[in-house]
Amino acid sequence: MQEKKKVALVTNASDYAGQPAVTALTSAGYHVLVGDESFNDESVLAKFLEKHAGVVRVGGENPEQIVEAAWAVHGRVDAIVSNDHFPAVHRATADVSLDDMRATLEKLVINPFALVKASIPRFKEQGGGNIVMITSCRTKLPMYGGAVPDAARDAANALVRSFSIELAPLNIAVNAVAPNFLYSEAYYPRAIFIDDPMGREYVKASVPAGRLGDPEEIGELITFLASTQSRFLTGAIVDFSGGWPAAATRPSNASD
């Protein structure tokens, strides 16, 4: 009897780690479902589907509706990749509005919380599954003016740890990939950090690996966490940052 193809849902699929996840999961033989607000624009959706043949778009106005639509396609979802990104607000705290904080928390904390919450009874009914949250390791070396994104990303990583404890008895594994210096147009666009010599030098000076992370590399890691049957592996937050931050990149007079 031929084993059924597994099903994965990738949210916010058009940027950050979304497209690498879709490519890698498709190559691994998954039925891939994708959601993204930008797909309300038919031209954006058509361009995405041209690049990622065979994926199925699932619509919804909120995470709960996306989960409902995803399970309706094949009757099950084996893995969810919650790929959450939002423009980082980098300003002094005195210059940041509370609306900036609220919008950032909505996209990076509340939406993934709602997505996982809605998926729990469905995963429980089918006997388990994998959840991979795409967060960030940016708080390993906080930057001036980064209080808003730092707070949101730390909160998302905290969710991973708390979810893992709660959901382990249900055979639901929750892990995270936490990038920094990953090539994406959302955070490290090509024009600034690859094509521009000053941007390339900044990356080379900041990252021990001397380059931005390749999308294919993070796709490989996401696929492993999405497909592993070792549900004992849960609560892990895997930094994907080329060795950043490292002592060698810090000023010699820096203190711990």
C-alpha positions as CSV (number, residue, x, y, z in Angstrom):
1,M,0.0,0.0,0.0
2,Q,1.4,3.3,-1.1
3,E,2.0,5.8,1.7
4,K,0.0,9.0,1.5
5,K,1.9,12.2,0.7
6,K,2.3,14.4,3.7
7,V,0.7,17.8,3.8
8,A,2.4,21.1,5.0
9,L,1.0,24.5,5.5
10,V,3.3,27.5,5.1
11,T,2.0,30.9,6.2
12,N,3.1,34.3,4.9
13,A,4.7,32.3,2.2
14,S,5.9,35.1,-0.1
15,D,8.9,36.4,1.9
16,Y,11.4,35.7,4.7
17,A,11.7,31.9,5.0
18,G,8.4,31.3,3.2
19,Q,9.6,30.6,-0.4
20,P,12.6,28.5,0.8
21,A,10.2,26.4,2.9
22,V,7.8,25.9,0.0
23,T,10.6,24.9,-2.4
24,A,12.2,22.5,0.0
25,L,8.9,20.9,1.2
26,T,7.7,20.5,-2.4
27,S,11.0,18.8,-3.3
28,A,10.6,16.5,-0.3
29,G,7.3,15.3,-1.7
30,Y,4.8,17.2,0.4
31,H,1.5,18.6,-0.7
32,V,2.2,22.2,0.1
33,L,-0.5,24.7,1.1
34,V,0.3,28.4,1.2
35,G,-1.3,31.4,2.8
36,D,-0.4,35.1,2.5
37,E,-2.3,38.3,2.6
38,S,-0.5,39.5,-0.5
39,F,-2.2,36.7,-2.5
40,N,-5.3,38.8,-2.4
41,D,-3.7,40.5,-5.4
42,E,-4.2,38.1,-8.2
43,S,-1.0,39.2,-10.0
44,V,1.1,38.4,-6.9
45,L,-0.5,35.0,-6.6
46,A,-0.1,34.2,-10.2
47,K,3.6,35.1,-10.1
48,F,4.1,32.9,-7.0
49,L,2.2,29.9,-8.5
50,E,4.3,30.2,-11.7
51,K,7.4,29.8,-9.5
52,H,6.0,27.2,-7.2
53,A,4.0,24.8,-9.4
54,G,1.6,22.5,-7.7
55,V,1.1,24.4,-4.4
56,V,-2.4,25.2,-3.3
57,R,-3.4,28.6,-1.9
58,V,-5.6,28.6,1.2
59,G,-7.4,31.8,2.0
60,G,-8.7,33.2,5.2
61,E,-9.1,36.6,7.0
62,N,-7.5,35.3,10.1
63,P,-5.4,32.4,11.4
64,E,-8.4,30.4,12.5
65,Q,-9.9,30.6,9.0
66,I,-6.6,29.6,7.4
67,V,-6.3,26.5,9.6
68,E,-9.9,25.5,8.7
69,A,-9.2,26.0,5.0
70,A,-6.0,24.1,5.2
71,W,-7.5,21.0,6.8
72,A,-10.4,21.1,4.4
73,V,-8.1,20.4,1.4
74,H,-6.7,17.0,2.3
75,G,-8.5,16.3,5.6
76,R,-5.2,16.6,7.5
77,V,-2.1,18.7,7.8
78,D,1.1,17.0,9.0
79,A,3.2,20.1,9.5
80,I,2.7,23.9,9.9
81,V,5.4,26.4,9.1
82,S,4.5,29.6,10.8
83,N,6.7,32.0,8.9
84,D,6.2,35.3,10.6
85,H,7.7,38.6,9.5
86,F,7.0,42.3,9.8
87,P,9.1,45.4,9.0
88,A,11.4,46.0,12.0
89,V,10.8,49.3,13.7
90,H,14.2,50.7,14.5
91,R,13.8,54.0,16.4
92,A,14.6,55.3,19.8
93,T,11.9,54.3,22.2
94,A,10.8,57.9,22.7
95,D,10.1,58.1,19.0
96,V,8.1,54.9,18.7
97,S,4.4,54.9,18.9
98,L,2.3,52.4,20.8
99,D,0.6,51.5,17.5
100,D,4.1,50.4,16.2
101,M,4.3,48.0,19.2
102,R,0.8,46.8,18.8
103,A,1.2,46.1,15.1
104,T,4.5,44.3,15.6
105,L,3.1,42.1,18.3
106,E,0.0,41.4,16.3
107,K,2.0,40.0,13.4
108,L,4.9,38.3,15.2
109,V,3.2,37.0,18.4
110,I,-0.6,37.1,18.4
111,N,-1.1,35.7,14.9
112,P,1.2,32.7,15.4
113,F,-0.4,32.1,18.8
114,A,-3.8,32.1,17.2
115,L,-2.6,29.8,14.4
116,V,-1.2,27.2,16.9
117,K,-4.3,27.5,19.1
118,A,-6.6,26.8,16.2
119,S,-4.5,23.8,15.1
120,I,-4.3,22.0,18.4
121,P,-7.7,20.1,18.3
122,R,-7.1,19.1,14.7
123,F,-3.6,17.8,15.4
124,K,-4.9,16.0,18.5
125,E,-7.7,14.3,16.5
126,Q,-5.2,13.0,13.9
127,G,-2.7,11.8,16.4
128,G,0.0,14.5,16.3
129,G,2.1,16.7,13.9
130,N,4.9,19.1,13.7
131,I,4.9,22.9,14.1
132,V,7.9,25.0,13.0
133,M,7.9,28.6,13.9
134,I,10.2,31.0,12.1
135,T,11.3,33.6,14.6
136,S,14.7,35.4,15.0
137,C,17.9,35.2,17.1
138,R,18.3,39.0,16.8
139,T,18.1,39.5,20.6
140,K,21.4,37.7,21.1
141,L,23.0,41.1,20.4
142,P,20.4,43.8,20.9
143,M,20.7,47.0,18.8
144,Y,20.0,50.6,19.8
145,G,16.4,51.4,18.9
146,G,15.3,47.8,18.6
147,A,13.1,47.5,21.6
148,V,9.9,46.8,19.6
149,P,11.2,44.0,17.3
150,D,13.3,42.6,20.2
151,A,10.3,42.3,22.5
152,A,8.2,40.6,19.8
153,R,10.9,38.1,18.8
154,D,11.7,37.2,22.3
155,A,8.0,36.7,23.0
156,A,7.7,34.4,19.9
157,N,10.6,32.3,21.1
158,A,9.0,32.1,24.6
159,L,5.8,30.7,22.9
160,V,7.9,27.9,21.4
161,R,9.1,26.8,24.8
162,S,5.7,27.0,26.4
163,F,3.9,25.3,23.5
164,S,6.4,22.5,23.5
165,I,5.7,21.7,27.2
166,E,1.9,21.8,26.8
167,L,1.7,19.9,23.5
168,A,4.3,17.2,23.9
169,P,1.7,14.8,25.6
170,L,-0.4,15.2,22.4
171,N,2.5,14.1,20.1
172,I,2.8,17.6,18.7
173,A,6.3,18.9,18.4
174,V,6.9,22.6,18.4
175,N,10.3,23.9,17.3
176,A,11.7,27.1,15.9
177,V,14.3,28.3,13.3
178,A,15.7,31.6,14.5
179,P,17.5,33.4,11.7
180,N,19.6,36.5,11.4
181,F,21.5,37.6,8.4
182,L,19.3,35.4,6.2
183,Y,18.9,36.7,2.7
184,S,15.3,37.9,2.2
185,E,13.8,41.0,0.7
186,A,12.0,41.4,4.0
187,Y,15.1,42.1,6.1
188,Y,18.3,41.7,4.1
189,P,17.4,42.8,0.6
190,R,19.7,42.0,-2.3
191,A,20.2,45.6,-3.4
192,I,21.7,46.7,-0.1
193,F,23.4,43.6,1.3
194,I,24.5,41.7,-1.8
195,D,24.8,44.0,-4.7
196,D,26.2,47.0,-2.8
197,P,29.9,46.7,-1.8
198,M,29.3,48.5,1.5
199,G,26.5,46.2,2.4
200,R,28.6,43.1,1.6
201,E,31.5,44.5,3.8
202,Y,29.0,45.0,6.7
203,V,27.9,41.4,6.4
204,K,31.5,40.1,6.1
205,A,32.5,42.1,9.2
206,S,29.5,41.0,11.2
207,V,29.0,37.3,10.3
208,P,31.7,34.8,10.9
209,A,30.6,32.9,7.8
210,G,31.2,36.1,5.9
211,R,27.9,36.0,3.9
212,L,24.2,36.0,4.2
213,G,22.4,32.7,4.7
214,D,21.1,31.1,1.5
215,P,17.4,30.4,1.2
216,E,18.2,26.8,0.2
217,E,20.0,26.3,3.5
218,I,17.1,27.4,5.7
219,G,14.7,25.4,3.6
220,E,16.7,22.2,4.3
221,L,16.5,22.9,8.1
222,I,12.8,23.7,8.0
223,T,12.1,20.5,6.1
224,F,13.9,18.4,8.7
225,L,11.9,19.9,11.6
226,A,8.7,19.6,9.7
227,S,9.2,16.0,8.7
228,T,11.0,14.4,11.7
229,Q,9.1,11.6,13.4
230,S,11.1,12.2,16.5
231,R,8.5,14.1,18.4
232,F,10.9,13.9,21.4
233,L,12.7,16.7,19.6
234,T,10.5,19.6,20.8
235,G,11.1,23.1,22.3
236,A,14.3,23.6,20.3
237,I,15.1,27.1,19.0
238,V,17.8,26.6,16.3
239,D,19.9,29.7,15.5
240,F,20.5,30.1,11.8
241,S,23.0,32.9,11.7
242,G,26.3,31.9,10.3
243,G,28.0,32.0,13.8
244,W,26.6,35.5,14.6
245,P,27.1,36.8,17.2
246,A,30.6,35.6,18.0
247,A,33.3,36.9,20.4
248,A,35.5,37.5,17.4
249,T,33.1,40.1,16.0
250,R,32.9,42.0,19.2
251,P,35.2,44.9,20.2
252,S,38.1,43.8,22.3
253,N,37.0,45.8,25.3
254,A,33.5,44.5,25.3
255,S,32.3,43.0,28.5
256,D,29.8,40.2,29.1
